[in-house]
Amino acid sequence: MDEALPKTSLAMVQTGVRELVRKDLPLPEIDDDSALLRVEACGICGSDYEQYEGMLRTPVPVVPGHEPLGVIAKIGDRAAQRWGVDVGDRVVVETMLSCRFCINCRLGSYHLCDSRRIYSYIPLTETPGLWGAYSEYMYLDPNSFVHRIDKGLPPEIAVMFNPLGAGYRWAVEVPGLRMGDSVAVLGPGQRGLASVIATRAAGAGQVIVTGLGSDANKLKLAREFGADHTIDVTNENPKQRIKELTNGRGVDIVVDVTPYAVEPPTEALDYVRPGGTVVLAGVKGFRPLPNFVSDKIVMKEITVKGAIGVTSSGYQSAIKLIESRSVPLERMHTHNFGLEDAELAIATLAGKVEGDASIHSCLIPGLTPRSVGNRTI
């Protein structure tokens, strides 16, 4: 039986650069192949900031939010059969929508679909409009991928499926990590910490994390999550330190998850061993890399791979780890915000709220106090 549904959904709509407006949007009808999700939480990451600032040039007006956790509120019969879920089931929703029929989809790379669409980037003008999770309810397209997740988990922990999925895909699957491999993770943000958790769970032999002097708390948390060594690149020579830690050889795998910084991809070529792999997952705003010497790739036979998004195997590994309750993920979660605090949430994640640093944050519909960490403002 479907939930008793309201006629409208409170949603935060981006109407322009740095403009989020509260609106009550009509709840759409669904067909046999689609569903409605009652949103419990929506994770916030760096791309939310990029969208808010207009860097991604996504269409407006639009409902942002691409990391949805929620409960199936209404579902068509064919969708229920295809997804293996029903009303009342708690699910997480994959970010990308693919056509299923282009050559990339048929070869298994559905995240590289020729006509790929992404939740939170589809405008209100495209029916039914509720394409993002900055909302009480969200429309689930027939081509969605959804995964069940334990109802007993706190929403702010369950919603970590997205960054942890990225950790598994970018740091384990894409480089083909093998038991005992050494890994350097560049950047200790939520996806860097997720990479530490994933590589340690996958059997990495040595994990090294680099960060800035201002990242001291994050580097400390990286060590709690299993990093063997952390390097403050502001005050240490990372190339020299990595050589020392690997007896002069270099690491097997380097994963760059730093946002905007254009130096790490160049420096990664010095950190990796001959024959090793560098994964580039942190976007740089399409800026060129200074002093990038491609001959290092040739002479060391380095494999360089790009990584965009997460696929089902990464999400499934993340969900399994979350449900195991074997890692104190609550140490990474710093902030809950109500929907109408979305701008504050983005500013806090971007480090623009003085004296309040965020690692992992989420929006929780129905949360009324303005919460920043454990404070009410």
C-alpha positions as CSV (number, residue, x, y, z in Angstrom):
1,M,0.0,0.0,0.0
2,D,1.3,3.4,-0.9
3,E,2.1,6.0,1.8
4,A,-0.5,8.8,2.4
5,L,1.1,11.5,0.2
6,P,0.8,15.3,0.3
7,K,-0.1,17.2,-2.8
8,T,3.2,19.2,-2.8
9,S,6.8,18.8,-1.7
10,L,8.9,21.4,-0.1
11,A,12.1,21.8,-2.2
12,M,15.0,24.1,-2.5
13,V,15.3,25.3,-6.1
14,Q,18.4,26.9,-7.6
15,T,17.2,29.8,-9.7
16,G,20.5,31.3,-10.6
17,V,24.2,31.6,-9.4
18,R,24.2,31.5,-5.6
19,E,20.4,31.5,-5.5
20,L,18.4,28.8,-3.7
21,V,14.7,29.5,-3.2
22,R,12.2,27.6,-1.1
23,K,9.3,26.4,-3.2
24,D,6.3,24.0,-2.8
25,L,6.3,21.9,-5.9
26,P,3.5,19.6,-7.0
27,L,3.9,15.9,-6.3
28,P,3.8,14.2,-9.7
29,E,1.9,11.2,-10.8
30,I,3.9,8.1,-11.6
31,D,3.5,5.4,-14.2
32,D,4.1,1.6,-13.9
33,D,7.9,2.1,-14.4
34,S,8.7,4.9,-12.0
35,A,8.5,5.8,-8.3
36,L,8.4,8.5,-5.7
37,L,11.1,8.6,-3.0
38,R,10.4,10.2,0.4
39,V,13.9,11.7,1.1
40,E,15.4,11.0,4.5
41,A,18.8,12.6,3.8
42,C,20.8,14.1,0.9
43,G,24.6,14.1,1.1
44,I,26.5,17.3,0.3
45,C,29.8,17.2,-1.6
46,G,32.1,19.6,-3.5
47,S,30.1,19.4,-6.7
48,D,27.1,20.9,-4.8
49,Y,29.3,23.9,-4.2
50,E,30.4,24.0,-7.8
51,Q,26.8,23.8,-8.9
52,Y,25.7,26.6,-6.5
53,E,28.6,28.8,-7.7
54,G,27.7,28.3,-11.3
55,M,31.0,26.6,-12.2
56,L,29.2,23.6,-13.6
57,R,26.9,25.7,-15.8
58,T,24.0,23.4,-15.1
59,P,20.5,24.5,-16.2
60,V,18.2,26.5,-13.9
61,P,15.7,26.4,-12.3
62,V,16.7,23.0,-10.9
63,V,16.3,21.0,-7.7
64,P,19.9,20.1,-6.7
65,G,20.9,17.0,-4.7
66,H,22.5,13.9,-6.2
67,E,23.1,11.7,-3.1
68,P,19.6,10.6,-2.1
69,L,18.7,8.3,0.7
70,G,15.0,7.6,1.3
71,V,12.0,5.4,1.5
72,I,9.9,4.3,-1.4
73,A,6.6,6.2,-1.0
74,K,4.9,5.1,-4.2
75,I,6.0,2.8,-7.0
76,G,4.7,1.4,-10.3
77,D,4.2,-2.4,-10.6
78,R,6.9,-2.9,-13.3
79,A,9.4,-0.7,-11.4
80,A,8.8,-2.7,-8.2
81,Q,9.5,-5.9,-10.1
82,R,12.5,-4.6,-11.9
83,W,14.2,-3.0,-8.9
84,G,13.1,-5.7,-6.4
85,V,11.8,-3.1,-4.0
86,D,8.4,-2.0,-2.7
87,V,6.7,0.8,-0.7
88,G,8.4,1.2,2.7
89,D,11.8,-0.1,1.5
90,R,14.7,2.1,2.4
91,V,17.0,2.7,-0.6
92,V,19.9,4.7,-1.9
93,V,19.8,6.1,-5.5
94,E,22.6,6.1,-7.9
95,T,23.5,9.5,-9.3
96,M,23.6,8.8,-13.0
97,L,20.8,7.9,-15.4
98,S,21.8,6.0,-18.6
99,C,20.0,5.1,-21.8
100,R,20.9,1.4,-21.5
101,F,21.3,1.0,-25.3
102,C,24.3,3.1,-26.5
103,I,27.6,1.4,-27.2
104,N,29.1,2.4,-23.8
105,C,26.0,1.1,-21.9
106,R,26.1,-2.2,-23.8
107,L,29.8,-2.6,-23.0
108,G,29.1,-2.1,-19.3
109,S,30.3,1.5,-18.9
110,Y,26.8,2.9,-18.3
111,H,28.3,5.8,-16.3
112,L,29.8,7.0,-19.7
113,C,26.5,6.8,-21.5
114,D,26.3,8.9,-24.6
115,S,23.1,10.5,-23.3
116,R,23.9,10.4,-19.6
117,R,21.8,12.5,-17.3
118,I,22.5,13.2,-13.7
119,Y,20.1,13.7,-10.8
120,S,20.1,17.3,-9.6
121,Y,21.2,18.6,-13.0
122,I,17.9,18.1,-14.8
123,P,15.8,21.3,-14.9
124,L,12.3,21.8,-13.5
125,T,11.2,22.4,-17.1
126,E,11.6,18.7,-17.8
127,T,8.6,16.9,-16.4
128,P,8.0,16.0,-13.6
129,G,10.6,18.4,-12.2
130,L,11.5,16.8,-8.9
131,W,14.9,15.6,-10.1
132,G,16.9,16.3,-7.0
133,A,17.1,15.5,-3.3
134,Y,17.1,19.0,-1.9
135,S,13.4,18.1,-1.4
136,E,11.0,16.2,0.8
137,Y,10.1,13.9,-2.2
138,M,12.0,13.0,-5.3
139,Y,10.9,11.4,-8.6
140,L,12.7,8.1,-9.6
141,D,13.1,7.7,-13.3
142,P,12.5,4.3,-14.9
143,N,16.2,4.0,-15.7
144,S,17.3,4.6,-12.1
145,F,19.5,2.2,-10.2
146,V,18.4,1.8,-6.5
147,H,19.9,-0.3,-3.7
148,R,18.3,-1.4,-0.5
149,I,20.0,-0.4,2.7
150,D,19.5,-1.3,6.4
151,K,16.6,0.7,8.0
152,G,18.3,0.6,11.3
153,L,21.2,2.9,10.3
154,P,21.0,6.6,11.2
155,P,20.3,8.5,8.0
156,E,23.5,10.6,8.2
157,I,25.5,7.4,8.2
158,A,23.5,5.5,5.6
159,V,23.8,8.5,3.2
160,M,27.6,8.0,3.2
161,F,27.0,5.4,0.5
162,N,28.0,7.9,-2.2
163,P,31.5,9.1,-0.9
164,L,32.3,5.5,0.2
165,G,31.2,4.2,-3.2
166,A,33.6,6.7,-4.7
167,G,36.4,5.5,-2.4
168,Y,35.9,1.9,-3.5
169,R,35.6,2.7,-7.2
170,W,38.4,5.3,-7.5
171,A,40.9,3.8,-5.1
172,V,40.2,0.0,-5.4
173,E,38.4,-0.8,-8.7
174,V,39.9,1.6,-11.2
175,P,43.5,1.1,-10.3
176,G,43.0,-2.7,-9.7
177,L,44.3,-2.7,-6.2
178,R,45.9,-6.0,-5.1
179,M,46.4,-7.3,-1.7
180,G,49.5,-5.7,-0.2
181,D,49.7,-2.7,-2.6
182,S,50.9,0.6,-1.3
183,V,48.7,3.6,-1.9
184,A,49.1,7.3,-1.6
185,V,45.8,9.3,-1.3
186,L,46.2,13.0,-2.2
187,G,43.6,15.0,-0.3
188,P,42.0,14.2,3.1
189,G,38.4,15.4,2.4
190,Q,35.4,13.0,2.6
191,R,36.4,11.2,-0.6
192,G,40.0,11.0,0.5
193,L,39.0,9.5,3.8
194,A,36.6,7.2,2.0
195,S,39.5,6.0,-0.1
196,V,41.5,5.3,3.0
197,I,38.7,3.2,4.4
198,A,38.1,1.4,1.1
199,T,41.8,0.6,0.4
200,R,42.3,-0.6,3.9
201,A,39.3,-2.9,3.7
202,A,40.5,-4.2,0.4
203,G,43.8,-5.3,1.8
204,A,46.2,-2.4,1.0
205,G,49.7,-3.0,2.6
206,Q,50.5,0.6,3.2
207,V,48.3,3.7,3.0
208,I,49.8,7.3,2.9
209,V,47.6,10.4,2.9
210,T,48.8,13.9,2.0
211,G,47.1,17.2,3.0
212,L,47.8,20.8,3.9
213,G,48.7,22.2,7.3
214,S,45.1,23.4,7.7
215,D,44.0,19.7,7.3
216,A,45.4,18.6,10.6
217,N,42.1,17.3,12.0
218,K,41.4,15.4,8.7
219,L,44.8,13.9,8.7
220,K,44.4,12.8,12.2
221,L,41.1,11.2,11.2
222,A,42.8,9.5,8.3
223,R,45.1,7.8,10.7
224,E,42.1,6.7,12.8
225,F,40.6,5.1,9.7
226,G,43.8,3.1,9.0
227,A,46.3,5.4,7.2
228,D,49.8,4.3,8.1
229,H,51.3,7.7,7.5
230,T,50.1,11.2,6.8
231,I,52.1,14.0,5.2
232,D,51.6,17.7,5.7
233,V,52.8,19.0,2.3
234,T,52.9,22.6,3.7
235,N,55.7,21.7,6.1
236,E,57.2,18.5,4.7
237,N,58.6,17.4,1.3
238,P,56.1,14.8,0.2
239,K,58.3,13.4,-2.6
240,Q,61.2,12.8,-0.2
241,R,58.9,11.5,2.5
242,I,57.2,9.0,0.2
243,K,60.5,7.7,-1.0
244,E,61.6,7.2,2.6
245,L,58.4,5.4,3.5
246,T,58.7,3.1,0.5
247,N,62.5,2.4,0.7
248,G,63.0,4.5,-2.4
249,R,60.6,2.7,-4.6
250,G,57.5,4.8,-4.6
251,V,53.9,3.6,-4.1
252,D,52.0,1.2,-6.3
253,I,49.0,3.5,-6.6
254,V,48.4,7.2,-6.3
255,V,44.8,8.5,-6.1
256,D,44.3,12.3,-6.5
257,V,41.0,13.5,-5.0
258,T,42.1,17.1,-4.4
259,P,39.6,19.7,-5.8
260,Y,41.0,22.5,-8.0
261,A,44.6,22.1,-7.0
262,V,46.6,21.6,-10.3
263,E,49.9,20.6,-8.7
264,P,49.0,17.1,-7.4
265,P,48.6,15.3,-10.8
266,T,52.1,16.5,-11.7
267,E,53.5,15.6,-8.4
268,A,51.9,12.2,-8.5
269,L,54.3,11.1,-11.3
270,D,57.1,11.5,-8.7
271,Y,55.3,9.6,-6.0
272,V,54.4,6.4,-8.0
273,R,56.8,3.6,-8.6
274,P,57.9,2.5,-12.1
275,G,55.0,0.6,-13.6
276,G,52.6,1.9,-11.1
277,T,49.2,3.6,-11.5
278,V,47.9,7.1,-11.0
279,V,44.2,7.7,-10.7
280,L,43.0,11.3,-11.3
281,A,39.6,11.8,-9.7
282,G,39.7,15.4,-8.4
283,V,38.5,17.9,-11.0
284,K,40.4,21.1,-11.7
285,G,37.9,23.3,-13.4
286,F,39.4,22.4,-16.8
287,R,42.6,24.3,-16.0
288,P,45.8,23.1,-17.5
289,L,48.5,21.4,-15.4
290,P,51.7,23.5,-15.1
291,N,55.0,21.7,-15.5
292,F,53.4,18.4,-16.4
293,V,56.2,16.3,-17.8
294,S,54.8,13.5,-19.9
295,D,58.2,11.9,-20.4
296,K,58.0,10.7,-16.8
297,I,55.0,8.6,-17.8
298,V,57.0,7.2,-20.7
299,M,60.2,6.5,-18.8
300,K,58.5,5.0,-15.8
301,E,55.7,3.3,-17.8
302,I,53.1,4.8,-15.5
303,T,49.4,4.0,-16.1
304,V,47.3,7.2,-15.7
305,K,43.5,6.7,-15.4
306,G,40.7,9.1,-15.0
307,A,37.7,8.3,-12.8
308,I,34.3,9.9,-12.9
309,G,31.4,8.8,-10.8
310,V,30.5,5.5,-9.2
311,T,29.0,2.4,-10.5
312,S,26.9,-0.3,-8.9
313,S,29.8,-2.5,-7.7
314,G,31.3,0.5,-5.8
315,Y,28.0,1.3,-4.2
316,Q,27.4,-2.3,-3.2
317,S,30.8,-2.5,-1.6
318,A,30.1,0.7,0.3
319,I,26.7,-0.4,1.5
320,K,28.1,-3.7,2.7
321,L,30.7,-1.8,4.7
322,I,28.2,0.6,6.2
323,E,25.8,-2.2,7.1
324,S,28.7,-4.1,8.8
325,R,29.1,-1.2,11.3
326,S,32.8,-2.1,11.5
327,V,34.1,1.4,10.9
328,P,33.3,4.4,13.1
329,L,31.9,6.4,10.2
330,E,30.2,8.8,12.6
331,R,33.7,10.2,13.1
332,M,33.6,11.6,9.6
333,H,30.1,13.1,9.8
334,T,30.2,16.6,11.1
335,H,26.9,18.4,10.2
336,N,23.2,17.9,9.8
337,F,21.1,20.7,8.2
338,G,17.5,21.2,7.4
339,L,16.4,21.7,3.8
340,E,16.0,25.4,4.3
341,D,19.6,25.6,5.5
342,A,21.0,24.4,2.2
343,E,22.9,27.6,1.5
344,L,24.5,27.4,5.0
345,A,25.3,23.7,4.4
346,I,27.1,24.5,1.1
347,A,29.0,27.5,2.7
348,T,30.1,25.3,5.7
349,L,31.3,22.5,3.4
350,A,33.2,25.1,1.4
351,G,35.0,26.4,4.5
352,K,33.3,29.8,4.3
353,V,31.8,29.7,7.8
354,E,34.5,31.0,10.1
355,G,35.4,28.6,12.9
356,D,33.3,25.7,11.6
357,A,34.9,23.1,9.5
358,S,32.9,20.4,7.7
359,I,34.0,17.0,6.5
360,H,30.8,15.1,5.7
361,S,27.4,17.0,5.8
362,C,23.9,16.2,4.8
363,L,20.5,17.8,4.5
364,I,17.6,16.1,6.4
365,P,14.1,17.1,5.5
366,G,12.0,18.0,8.6
367,L,15.0,19.2,10.6
368,T,13.9,22.6,11.8
369,P,16.7,24.0,14.0
370,R,19.6,25.6,12.1
371,S,22.3,23.1,13.1
372,V,26.0,23.7,12.6
373,G,27.8,20.7,14.1
374,N,26.5,20.4,17.6
375,R,25.5,24.1,17.9
376,T,22.2,25.7,17.1
377,I,22.4,29.1,15.5
